[in-house]
Amino acid sequence: MISINDLTFLIGSRALYDEANWHIKPGERIGLIGANGTGKSTLLKIIVGEYGPSAGTISMSKDLKIGYLNQDLLSYDSHHSILHVAMEAFERQNQLHDEIDVLLKKIETDYSEEVLNKLSDKQQEFEALDGYSIEYRANEILAGLGFSTADQHRPLNTFSGGWRMRVMLAKILLQTPDILLLDEPTNHMDLPSIKWLETYLLSFEGAIVIVSHDRYFLDKVVNRIVESRKGKLTPYAGNYTFYLEEKSLRGEIQKGEFKNQQAKIKQEERLIERFRAKASKAKMAQSRMKALDKMERVEDVDDDNPTVNFQFKFSKPSGRHVIRVEEAYKSYPNVEILENAEGLIEKGDKIALIGANGKGKSTLLRIIAGAETFDGKCETGHNVTTTFFAQHQLESLHLDNTILEELQAFAPKHTDTELRGILGCFLFTGDDVFKKIRVLSGGEKSRVALAKSLTTDSNFLILDEPTNHLDIQSVNILIQALTQYEGTFIAVSHDRYFLDNVANKIWFIEDKDIKEYPGTYAEYEEWNAKRPPAAPSSVPVRPDKEVKPKVAEQKAAPSNQQQLKKLNEQLKKIETEIAGFEQNVKSIEAEIADEAVYSNSAKLAEANKNYINAKHQLDNAQNKWEELASDIMEMEEK
């Protein structure tokens, strides 16, 4: 289908690709991955002919139809409706439709056989091209991407950049190309639209090449991975998870080969050094030197998964209650977001706020941050210090500052060594810290802004789409940072891998109220898949928030509500016990780590015995909590 042979592409004196090879076969679904700056988007532009290679060839058949989605399409503007823009994909059908309209008008006064034959021919071709169903197909794809029927008749220029990108994607999908090249297609998409796109691409009959940082999306859609790294393109069979396993195995093999070769090189060097000065052995030494120079060297394995080793601390811990939202009302023209909504964020909560676009996620974050007007209460707890990260903060970076200067101005209490350590965690090493902000890519600017957010003395973080523009490696770093963070945070993101690895509670807005699921994102997805469609309000509740039933429900089932209240009270009591048991376990762990204890066998044996008992108490309490939470969920679903 497409053959890339010995591709070299130079940017200045730097080779972005150096004699790279890649063959794309029909029907393959390929994930093109690599760190930011390795040339993934550039390679797609080379394939479609926007850039020419410095050397090498790209071969494909002349009639190959390519559908290419890239971030540059955000700038496309039109006063036509999005349905009209999407249907521009049917170029020949639209042309025939206009010609048929002209002939139908003409036939009102001209009944000649010539006009009738022309009309018949055009109508037959239009029908053969399935012209009568093109509007239905456009409606179907736009609906899948999140557009309501009313939205489809709105002009394109009334939508934000993210929604315009979806229209461009719909237009490309309607063209039914032989191969799709998709550059970060899930950017600006909500979770329902990402899931719809996954299903659509799985049924797409052509080849697909996807550049994406969404690991779950790649796992679901692709059957091959191609890694762009050090100027080469390395293929792996399977999805992203298989790629990780296979790359780890290849790395272990390469590491062993490197180690063996280095040992052989040192042995040869010792022999050469020993005999080169002796006349009788000089010829042999010279021959070995030549062989050593010609030896093809095995490279050592680089660590592509740096770890965060900086401790993100704050001077004052918050009180138990961080944020309490009560009787919140918020609406915009023609849409109500919240009505008498309530929500409680407690110390240590790691909350993922999820849902479709337009449900009010970012609005709720701004309410919590105090940056949005609304009716009701949003109380901040004792000693709570807040940092709000949103994409607009990238625009507030000072372009003439270096990366290090930007952090120095923002966090003057930190030493340069500490700041460079933080920047190292976010992949800015060595002289990188002296780069000017203005020369950074979008992903690099996001990393700088995130590093700034995590240097604050804040015990509560509000994060609005922190994974946008980040590559997979950078997302992993952010996950590590937030896992180590001992404060509280609430985050909006469409990256399911990120959410599943950082959140211990899920919030979503439903029926104009804030609903909560007490578990991880994967657990929420499993629970949500089993929810009866007719019972949207059946959600497990927080122990401190009793469901307020309608009066009719109170009369119909008073015993059920009493039992639910009793279970919530028991759950709250066990939570207090768990906190005490956890503190006891930590105290005993500290005792075991004390030299005076671990150096004394009798004291160590006693401490180990106490530790086992304490862990047993904690495990029993946690099991009891899970049983009660399960009972509450079942009662709420009745």
Number of C-alpha atoms within 10 A of each C-alpha: 14 16 15 17 16 17 23 20 25 13 9 7 7 10 14 23 26 19 17 19 19 17 13 17 15 14 15 16 27 27 29 27 24 21 17 19 15 18 19 22 19 15 20 22 16 15 20 14 11 11 13 15 18 14 15 16 15 20 12 12 9 6 7 12 13 19 20 21 23 18 15 8 16 16 9 12 15 13 12 13 17 29 23 19 20 27 22 17 20 19 11 13 22 16 11 19 17 11 15 19 11 12 18 15 10 14 13 8 8 13 10 9 9 10 15 16 11 14 20 14 13 18 17 13 14 19 13 11 15 11 19 13 11 17 14 11 15 25 20 14 22 23 17 18 22 20 20 12 13 7 17 20 14 16 17 24 15 15 15 11 18 14 20 22 25 27 25 21 23 27 25 22 21 19 17 17 19 18 25 22 25 23 19 18 21 25 20 21 22 19 18 16 20 21 16 15 20 19 13 14 18 13 9 17 15 17 20 26 22 26 23 23 27 23 17 16 22 24 19 15 22 23 18 21 27 22 18 23 17 14 18 20 21 15 18 18 14 18 22 26 14 16 19 14 11 15 13 12 12 13 16 13 13 16 17 15 16 17 15 12 17 15 12 13 15 11 11 17 15 11 15 19 12 13 16 16 11 11 10 10 13 15 13 14 22 14 11 16 18 10 12 15 9 9 11 9 13 15 12 14 14 8 8 8 11 15 14 21 13 15 14 19 17 18 8 12 18 22 14 14 17 24 21 16 20 16 15 22 19 21 15 7 5 5 11 14 21 24 17 15 21 19 19 18 21 18 20 18 19 26 27 28 26 22 19 16 16 12 19 22 22 19 19 22 21 17 18 22 18 14 12 13 11 16 14 16 16 20 15 20 17 13 15 20 18 20 19 20 22 19 16 9 13 17 10 9 17 14 14 13 17 18 27 20 19 20 24 17 11 13 17 11 13 14 11 14 9 14 24 19 17 24 23 20 22 24 19 20 14 10 7 14 20 14 16 17 21 14 12 14 13 13 17 23 21 25 26 23 23 20 20 21 21 23 22 19 17 23 26 26 23 22 23 21 17 23 27 20 22 22 20 20 18 24 22 19 19 24 20 18 22 20 14 16 20 19 21 23 26 22 24 22 23 25 24 17 18 22 24 19 16 22 23 18 22 24 22 19 20 17 15 19 19 20 21 22 22 19 15 19 25 15 15 17 10 10 15 15 9 8 14 11 10 7 11 12 15 18 21 21 18 19 20 12 12 13 15 9 10 9 8 8 12 14 10 10 10 11 11 15 18 12 13 20 18 12 17 21 15 15 22 16 13 17 16 10 16 19 12 12 20 15 14 17 19 13 13 17 15 11 18 20 13 12 10 12 17 16 12 10 11 11 15 19 14 12 18 17 11 16 20 13 13 19 15 13 16 21 15 13 18 17 11 15 19 13 13 17 20 13 14 22 18 13 16 18 14 8
